């Protein structure tokens, strides 16, 4: 006998009061941004001229994922808009996720669309169908007709196909594209070496001020999670849960996003177990689930051979846990064996090397150059940054799906 529709759903959530506080894309209120007071003050100082209608500095912010870069950039931009308005200066900011809008045309369309008020400008910014130069012309018109100052946040700026939009934005004023509006660009990257591959002209105009966000320590992670603990019902969190989650996250990565994920998953595990409280034992299960989900998201849409290469590195890591890294040729040998088992033709060594570079770009693996002395010359070693057990588990799931 099947349950009625009403019986299938829980009307009263026994664990969560406001689960949205634990979502990654949730922008916390001012008082909930923890452990980044110095960084916020530095960013504010760099863009401060904007409240007088002057040009803010262009900024480049580096740091590993989950160190609060995007959070602080958005926070400062919102504060700047508010204070500028109080000072009688018309300001606004635009946010671009360059992992999604990776081409110049996509990025400029997103900026123009988010800043445009068509009722005021009588300008349309369609999703597609215009040339890149037309999108720029409309953007310049939108900016000059509506604003005195605009901040443009380019998150994961290293994912852009090229530097062209950086050149256009950072030099719009001196190139005469804009008559009155001042632009400040905030580039955010997880890669500390991103600047090394920038065009020299872009580097000189974009990198006026640079900031590095360090990973959070255990105390900061504990404070961050404590600031969001009202996501749960009163009395539901056992006292040891947040300290344990903070210690795990600090030891492994110092990533606030992952720490918050662990807390959310621990609550969901308590729900599914029918537990009235979130217990410390759920934190360990939640950590494994968080790592698995994150890695699954990273390889979503990857090709079979891309997964075979990762599987080869995972096999080597599990079979020889005392070794820190593995040469490309060793990985290739195991990859060939996996291809044979899968009944698939192998790619060339050069193509496998390219796939390994792609995984390094996604921070799934780390590459390092090693010197083999005069006899061998230098070579590259590859090391998994993910738990090899998690990698193997997800890859097996993916290939079976």
FENNOR-V655068 format. One record per residue. N is the residue number from 1. RES is the residue in one small letter. SS is DSSP state (2 for helix, 1 for strand, 0 for the rest). PSI is psi in whole degrees, 0 to 359 (999 if undefined). OMEGA is omega in degrees with one decimal (* if undefined). Layout:
{{N/RES/SS/PSI/OMEGA} {N/RES/SS/PSI/OMEGA}}
//
This chain:
{{1/x/0/126/-176.8} {2/x/0/153/178.2} {3/x/0/152/173.9} {4/x/0/161/-178.5} {5/x/2/321/-177.6} {6/x/2/327/-176.8} {7/x/2/344/-177.2} {8/x/2/336/-171.6} {9/x/0/143/176.3} {10/x/0/119/-178.2} {11/x/0/330/-178.0} {12/x/0/118/180.0} {13/x/0/116/-176.3} {14/x/0/346/-174.0} {15/x/0/306/-172.0} {16/x/1/137/173.3} {17/x/0/316/-179.5} {18/x/0/83/-172.9} {19/x/2/337/-178.4} {20/x/2/332/179.2} {21/x/2/342/-178.1} {22/x/2/10/176.3} {23/x/0/143/-176.4} {24/x/0/320/-175.3} {25/x/0/5/178.9} {26/x/0/124/178.4} {27/x/0/110/-174.5} {28/x/0/159/175.9} {29/x/0/166/-174.3} {30/x/2/312/-175.4} {31/x/2/348/-177.6} {32/x/2/353/177.2} {33/x/0/112/-170.2} {34/x/0/142/169.8} {35/x/0/13/-178.8} {36/x/0/29/-178.8} {37/x/2/315/-178.0} {38/x/2/317/-179.0} {39/x/2/319/178.7} {40/x/2/318/179.2} {41/x/2/318/179.6} {42/x/2/316/178.7} {43/x/2/318/-179.8} {44/x/2/319/179.5} {45/x/2/322/-177.6} {46/x/2/325/-177.9} {47/x/2/0/-174.8} {48/x/2/323/-179.6} {49/x/2/337/-176.9} {50/x/2/331/-177.3} {51/x/2/348/174.7} {52/x/2/9/-178.9} {53/x/0/13/179.4} {54/x/0/170/-176.6} {55/x/0/125/172.5} {56/x/0/157/175.8} {57/x/0/148/169.3} {58/x/0/139/-173.7} {59/x/1/149/170.5} {60/x/1/122/-177.6} {61/x/1/125/178.3} {62/x/1/162/174.3} {63/x/0/156/179.1} {64/x/0/166/178.9} {65/x/0/147/176.4} {66/x/0/22/178.6} {67/x/0/9/172.6} {68/x/0/13/-176.9} {69/x/2/304/-177.8} {70/x/2/319/-179.6} {71/x/2/311/-177.8} {72/x/2/323/179.1} {73/x/2/316/178.0} {74/x/2/319/-179.2} {75/x/2/312/-179.9} {76/x/2/321/-179.5} {77/x/2/317/177.7} {78/x/2/317/178.9} {79/x/2/319/-178.4} {80/x/2/316/179.4} {81/x/2/317/-178.4} {82/x/2/313/-177.8} {83/x/2/321/178.0} {84/x/2/317/178.9} {85/x/2/319/177.5} {86/x/2/330/-180.0} {87/x/0/3/178.4} {88/x/0/17/178.1} {89/x/0/130/-179.6} {90/x/0/111/-176.9} {91/x/1/157/177.1} {92/x/1/167/174.5} {93/x/1/155/177.1} {94/x/1/145/-179.1} {95/x/1/130/178.4} {96/x/1/126/171.8} {97/x/1/101/-173.4} {98/x/0/346/173.7} {99/x/0/329/177.3} {100/x/0/316/179.7} {101/x/0/79/-170.5} {102/x/0/345/178.0} {103/x/0/159/179.4} {104/x/2/316/-178.1} {105/x/2/315/179.5} {106/x/2/316/-176.5} {107/x/2/314/-178.5} {108/x/2/327/176.9} {109/x/2/317/179.5} {110/x/2/316/179.8} {111/x/2/311/-177.9} {112/x/2/317/-178.1} {113/x/2/318/-176.3} {114/x/2/335/-178.2} {115/x/2/346/-174.1} {116/x/0/134/168.3} {117/x/0/95/-171.8} {118/x/2/333/178.4} {119/x/2/329/179.9} {120/x/2/320/-171.9} {121/x/2/339/-173.5} {122/x/0/26/-179.5} {123/x/0/138/175.8} {124/x/0/138/175.9} {125/x/0/86/-178.2} {126/x/0/158/-180.0} {127/x/0/325/179.4} {128/x/0/175/175.9} {129/x/0/348/178.2} {130/x/0/156/175.0} {131/x/0/160/179.6} {132/x/2/317/-178.2} {133/x/2/326/177.9} {134/x/2/320/176.0} {135/x/2/317/178.3} {136/x/2/314/-178.7} {137/x/2/318/179.3} {138/x/2/323/177.6} {139/x/2/312/-178.8} {140/x/2/320/179.1} {141/x/2/316/178.3} {142/x/2/315/-177.6} {143/x/2/311/-177.4} {144/x/2/328/-176.1} {145/x/2/344/-174.0} {146/x/2/332/-168.4} {147/x/0/155/171.1} {148/x/0/325/179.6} {149/x/1/139/176.2} {150/x/1/134/170.9} {151/x/1/136/178.5} {152/x/1/116/180.0} {153/x/1/121/176.3} {154/x/1/95/-176.8} {155/x/1/141/-173.6} {156/x/0/51/-175.9} {157/x/2/336/179.5} {158/x/2/347/179.4} {159/x/2/353/177.3} {160/x/0/145/-179.2} {161/x/0/326/180.0} {162/x/0/182/-175.9} {163/x/0/5/-169.7} {164/x/2/316/-177.8} {165/x/2/329/176.5} {166/x/2/320/177.6} {167/x/2/313/-177.9} {168/x/2/313/-175.8} {169/x/2/316/-174.6} {170/x/2/343/-178.8} {171/x/0/15/-175.8} {172/x/0/320/-178.5} {173/x/0/307/-176.6} {174/x/0/338/178.3} {175/x/0/357/178.1} {176/x/0/14/178.4} {177/x/0/328/179.7} {178/x/0/138/-180.0} {179/x/0/318/-173.9} {180/x/0/328/-176.0} {181/x/0/138/176.6} {182/x/1/139/-179.0} {183/x/1/139/168.6} {184/x/1/134/-179.2} {185/x/1/131/174.1} {186/x/1/108/176.7} {187/x/1/136/-179.4} {188/x/1/129/-179.0} {189/x/1/144/173.3} {190/x/0/353/-171.4} {191/x/0/114/-175.9} {192/x/0/335/-178.3} {193/x/0/9/-177.7} {194/x/2/319/-176.0} {195/x/2/331/-176.4} {196/x/2/332/-177.1} {197/x/2/9/178.0} {198/x/0/149/169.8} {199/x/0/138/-175.3} {200/x/2/323/-179.4} {201/x/2/321/178.1} {202/x/2/318/-178.4} {203/x/2/318/-177.0} {204/x/2/327/-177.1} {205/x/2/331/-175.7} {206/x/2/323/-170.2} {207/x/0/54/178.2} {208/x/0/318/179.1} {209/x/1/136/180.0} {210/x/1/142/-178.8} {211/x/1/140/176.0} {212/x/1/125/178.1} {213/x/0/116/179.2} {214/x/0/161/174.6} {215/x/0/154/176.3} {216/x/0/147/172.7} {217/x/0/177/-173.8} {218/x/2/321/-179.9} {219/x/2/317/179.0} {220/x/2/317/178.7} {221/x/2/321/178.1} {222/x/2/317/179.3} {223/x/2/321/179.4} {224/x/2/314/-179.4} {225/x/2/324/178.1} {226/x/2/323/-179.5} {227/x/2/342/179.3} {228/x/0/11/-175.1} {229/x/2/342/176.9} {230/x/2/7/167.0} {231/x/2/339/-177.7} {232/x/1/158/173.3} {233/x/0/153/178.3} {234/x/0/134/173.7} {235/x/0/0/-176.9} {236/x/0/322/-178.3} {237/x/1/122/173.8} {238/x/0/146/-171.4} {239/x/0/331/-175.1} {240/x/2/351/-172.2} {241/x/2/306/-176.6} {242/x/2/314/176.7} {243/x/2/321/-179.2} {244/x/2/315/179.7} {245/x/2/320/179.6} {246/x/2/317/-179.7} {247/x/2/316/178.9} {248/x/2/312/-176.6} {249/x/2/320/-178.9} {250/x/2/320/-178.5} {251/x/2/326/-173.1} {252/x/2/323/-172.2} {253/x/0/338/-176.8} {254/x/0/29/-173.8} {255/x/0/114/-176.8} {256/x/2/325/179.7} {257/x/2/313/-179.2} {258/x/2/322/179.6} {259/x/2/317/179.4} {260/x/2/323/174.9} {261/x/2/314/-179.0} {262/x/2/317/-179.3} {263/x/2/318/179.9} {264/x/2/315/-179.9} {265/x/2/323/178.4} {266/x/2/321/176.2} {267/x/2/320/-180.0} {268/x/2/324/177.7} {269/x/2/320/176.4} {270/x/2/318/178.0} {271/x/2/308/-174.2} {272/x/2/336/178.2} {273/x/0/355/-177.8} {274/x/0/22/-179.3} {275/x/0/146/178.6} {276/x/0/345/179.5} {277/x/0/159/173.9} {278/x/1/114/-173.4} {279/x/0/161/-177.4} {280/x/2/325/-178.9} {281/x/2/333/179.4} {282/x/2/337/-178.4} {283/x/2/318/-179.0} {284/x/2/316/176.9} {285/x/2/321/-177.9} {286/x/2/322/179.2} {287/x/2/314/179.8} {288/x/2/318/179.7} {289/x/2/320/179.7} {290/x/2/315/179.1} {291/x/2/317/-179.6} {292/x/2/314/-179.4} {293/x/2/320/-178.8} {294/x/2/315/-179.6} {295/x/2/322/177.7} {296/x/2/320/179.3} {297/x/2/321/-179.4} {298/x/2/322/-174.7} {299/x/2/4/-179.7} {300/x/0/130/178.8} {301/x/0/0/179.8} {302/x/0/157/-177.5} {303/x/0/160/177.9} {304/x/2/317/-177.0} {305/x/2/328/174.9} {306/x/2/321/178.7} {307/x/2/323/179.1} {308/x/2/321/179.4} {309/x/2/316/177.3} {310/x/2/320/179.4} {311/x/2/320/178.8} {312/x/2/316/179.5} {313/x/2/324/177.1} {314/x/2/318/178.8} {315/x/2/313/178.6} {316/x/2/318/-178.6} {317/x/2/321/-179.3} {318/x/2/323/-177.0} {319/x/2/330/-179.8} {320/x/0/72/-174.0} {321/x/0/343/-179.2} {322/x/0/345/-179.1} {323/x/0/136/-177.1} {324/x/0/327/-176.7} {325/x/0/164/-175.6} {326/x/1/139/-179.3} {327/x/1/155/-178.0} {328/x/2/320/-176.8} {329/x/2/325/177.4} {330/x/2/318/178.2} {331/x/2/320/-178.4} {332/x/2/320/179.5} {333/x/2/315/179.9} {334/x/2/322/177.5} {335/x/2/317/179.2} {336/x/2/320/-179.9} {337/x/2/320/178.3} {338/x/2/319/178.1} {339/x/2/320/178.6} {340/x/2/316/179.2} {341/x/2/325/-177.9} {342/x/2/355/-178.0} {343/x/0/36/-175.8} {344/x/0/144/175.3} {345/x/0/146/-179.6} {346/x/0/152/171.3} {347/x/0/170/178.8} {348/x/0/161/177.0} {349/x/2/320/-179.5} {350/x/2/318/180.0} {351/x/2/323/176.6} {352/x/2/321/176.7} {353/x/2/319/177.6} {354/x/2/319/179.1} {355/x/2/322/176.8} {356/x/2/321/176.8} {357/x/2/320/178.8} {358/x/2/320/178.4} {359/x/2/326/177.1} {360/x/2/323/178.9} {361/x/2/327/179.7} {362/x/0/4/-179.1} {363/x/0/30/173.0} {364/x/0/324/176.7} {365/x/1/166/176.6} {366/x/1/135/179.5} {367/x/1/142/176.3} {368/x/1/141/177.6} {369/x/1/133/-179.7} {370/x/1/149/177.3} {371/x/1/125/179.0} {372/x/0/13/-178.2} {373/x/2/184/-175.8} {374/x/2/332/-177.9} {375/x/2/319/-173.3} {376/x/2/331/-172.1} {377/x/0/191/-177.9} {378/x/1/157/178.7} {379/x/1/168/-178.4} {380/x/1/137/172.4} {381/x/1/148/-176.8} {382/x/1/135/-179.1} {383/x/1/134/176.9} {384/x/1/133/173.3} {385/x/0/345/177.3} {386/x/0/159/174.7} {387/x/0/120/-176.3} {388/x/2/328/175.9} {389/x/2/317/178.6} {390/x/2/316/-179.4} {391/x/2/311/-177.7} {392/x/2/317/-178.5} {393/x/2/312/-177.9} {394/x/2/320/-179.7} {395/x/2/321/177.5} {396/x/2/317/177.1} {397/x/2/314/-175.6} {398/x/2/317/-178.0} {399/x/2/334/179.0} {400/x/2/338/-174.7} {401/x/0/999/*}}
//
